[in-house]
Amino acid sequence: MICSTCGAEHQRKGQNYCNACHAAYMRGWRATHPMTAEQRMKDAARSYAGVYKRRGHLVPAPCACGAETVEMHHPDYGRPLDVQWTCRPCHLELHQGA
């Protein structure tokens, strides 16, 4: 693929920008769109849990419906390592009730 900004070839399937151009765009966007305190807390909890997952301390488990492809759901962002493993449809359903 070819970056629509700099014209360099890149390997980001389905994306218009190379990594460097995408990073530059996001730095500019974040400068004009600061996160609220609640968004920062949620972002920190997701990042913290993601690090533990990558290091093997948080191990994904099948969803209650039996699906193997799961994602993390934080019932309480104040406890970032307390996650529920849910498939995408069940995760969306959890948030519909919230």
N, C-alpha and C positions, 0 to 999 in steps of 0.2 A: 504494500500500500504506500501511497505517497502522501506526505503531510501537506495539508492545504495551506499552511502558514509559511513554512520554510522550504517546502519542496523536497525534503529529505525522505528517503525510503524508511518505513518503519514496520514493525510486526504486530501492531495493536489492531487485531481483527475487528472490523466494524467501526473503527474510530477514524476520525478525520485528521487528528493531530498526533505527532510523535510525542514521546514522553517529555522531552524538554519543552516543547511548545505548550503541551497540556499543563505542565507544572507552572510555567510562566503565566498562563491564563488564570489558573486557580489562585496563584499568589495575588494577582490583581483583583480577582473577584472577592477573595476573603478580606482584602483590605477595605473594600467598600460595603461588605456585608458581615459585620461582626456578629458573633454568636451571643445569645442571651446567656445569663448565668445558668439557666436550666439546660440549655443546649450544650454548654461547656461540660456540665456535670454528666450528662448522658453520653457525650462523646468520650469523656475520660473513662467512664465505666466500660463502654464498648471496647476501647483501646486496651484497657487493663485486662479484660477477659480474653481479648484476642491474643495478647502476648502469652497468657497462661495456656491458651489452646495450642498455639504454635509450639510451645515448649513441652507439650504433652501432659500438663497438669490438669487441664480440663479436657476430658475425653467425651466426644459426642456419643449420645445414646439414641436409639431409635425413638421416633415420635410415639405418642400414646396410640396413634392410629396404626402404627406399625411401619410407617415410611422410614427408609434408611437415610435419605437425603434430608438433613436437618439444618436448622440455623438456631442461633441463641436468642432466647427471649428473656429479658430482665424484668421480673415482676416488681423489683425494688432496685432502682439505680444506686441507692445508698449502699447496696451489697453487691458489688460488681462480679463477684465469683459465684453468686447464687443465681444460676441460670436454669431455664427450662429448655430442653431440646425439642423443637417443634418443626414440622415440615412447613413449607410456605403457606399452604391453604389453612392449616390449623393456626399458624401464627397470625394470619390476617383475621381469622375468626376471633381469636383472643382480643385483638385490638378493636374489633367491631363492637364488642360488649363493653369496652372501656369508655 
